[in-house]
Amino acid sequence: MAPKNSSFKIILGSSSFARRKILAEMGYEFTVMVCSASILCAYLRIALYEQSIRKEKAEELVVALAEAKADAIMERLKSTGEMKEILGPTLLITADTVAVYEGVIREKPSGKEEARQFIKGYSGGQASVVGSVVVTNLTTGKRKTGWELSEVYFHEIPDEVIDNLIEEGIILNVAGGLMLEHPLTLPFVDTVVGTADHVMGLPKALTEKLIEEAL
């Protein structure tokens, strides 16, 4: 089948496997671009952190971070001269997600102990997931942003399962240590109020809407 975006190009500004999978499921063809470990991107990572500590509301934080990611990639494109080589409509999609537990914003766990604390808190309880999508039209400069909130309710999660999740290590790289699609986590998910694709990092309906608006 021909990709849905045969008349325009998409750059996904994320290294997330889940986001790549979701965007592909939506029928789009795209390339992936993220910041390299250059001095420029190291500086921009500091800028992301500085923005995060100034945002008290989760929805403001995730939008600010997704916009900062887009700005970082645009700076890279400009510094390498690649921006001048872009021909035709090209959209840059960036996103960010955080978990919220008892009113506290949770980003990626700082280590195994914090991950254990996070998951034990979810056991038999509830967490919210707030995620943003930012679509930037690199040709026109138009930018569209949006965010969504979902709630996840859990059954009791056995300590053995928590130990296995932490030892595997993947959850150390996701917001709030919350990875619903993981085979060890999924059996203990009671209810999701919202959509699974949003909790995984890229809400399909919102992304489609922002793509149309950015074009």
C-alpha positions, -999 to 999 in steps of 0.1 A, spaced: 0 0 0 11 35 -7 19 56 24 -8 81 35 17 109 32 27 105 -5 23 143 -9 44 153 20 73 140 42 74 133 79 104 134 103 97 117 136 119 134 163 119 105 187 140 74 194 110 57 210 102 23 195 66 26 206 61 59 188 78 46 156 54 15 158 23 37 163 31 61 134 38 32 111 5 16 121 -12 49 111 0 42 76 27 69 74 62 67 59 88 86 79 124 91 88 137 92 124 159 120 136 171 127 171 199 148 186 234 133 185 257 136 215 272 169 201 280 200 221 249 216 206 226 189 217 242 187 252 234 224 255 198 218 244 194 190 269 203 216 296 177 239 282 151 211 284 159 206 321 156 243 328 122 244 311 110 214 331 116 229 365 97 260 356 65 242 347 42 232 375 14 217 354 20 184 336 3 195 304 24 226 302 56 206 309 50 180 281 42 206 255 72 227 265 95 196 263 81 185 229 85 220 215 121 221 228 128 188 212 115 202 179 136 233 183 167 212 190 162 192 158 156 223 138 188 238 151 206 206 140 191 208 105 202 245 102 237 239 116 243 210 91 228 228 62 201 201 58 173 226 63 181 243 30 179 209 13 143 203 24 120 204 -7 82 203 -5 60 200 26 79 184 55 64 178 89 85 173 121 66 153 148 79 154 184 62 143 216 67 139 253 50 120 281 50 120 319 32 101 345 14 118 374 10 100 407 -8 116 436 -3 150 420 34 145 415 49 146 380 71 116 372 95 115 343 120 86 337 132 69 369 166 80 381 176 44 389 164 10 400 153 21 435 131 49 422 116 26 395 107 1 423 91 29 443 71 41 413 58 6 404 50 -3 440 29 29 442 9 19 411 2 -16 425 -35 -17 434 -37 20 426 -40 45 398 -18 68 378 -24 94 352 -5 98 319 -2 132 303 13 133 268 18 159 241 23 160 204 39 189 185 38 190 147 60 216 130 58 224 93 94 229 84 84 245 51 60 271 64 71 274 100 36 267 112 34 247 145 5 229 161 4 215 196 -19 194 217 -20 172 248 -41 144 262 -47 128 296 -54 91 303 -59 73 336 -46 38 343 -59 16 371 -39 -14 383 -45 -47 401 -19 -56 428 15 -62 412 35 -90 429 70 -81 441 84 -109 419 70 -92 388 83 -58 400 118 -73 405 118 -88 370 107 -56 354 135 -37 371 162 -62 363 152 -62 327 158 -25 326 135 -13 299 112 6 322 141 28 334 138 45 300 101 54 301 82 81 319 72 71 354 85 36 348 50 30 333 50 6 303 15 -9 298 24 -29 267 51 -48 285 42 -85 288 50 -84 326 28 -53 332 -2 -60 309 -18 -87 330 -20 -64 360 -37 -35 342 -73 -32 354 -87 -3 334 -75 24 310 -96 55 308 -83 69 275 -64 51 247 -35 27 248 -17 45 220 -17 77 241 -3 59 271 24 43 248 35 78 237 17 89 206 -21 94 205 -33 86 170 -64 108 168 -45 139 181 -16 133 158 -38 130 128 -56 162 137 -23 182 142 -9 169 109 -40 181 91 -38 215 108 0 219 102 -5 213 65 
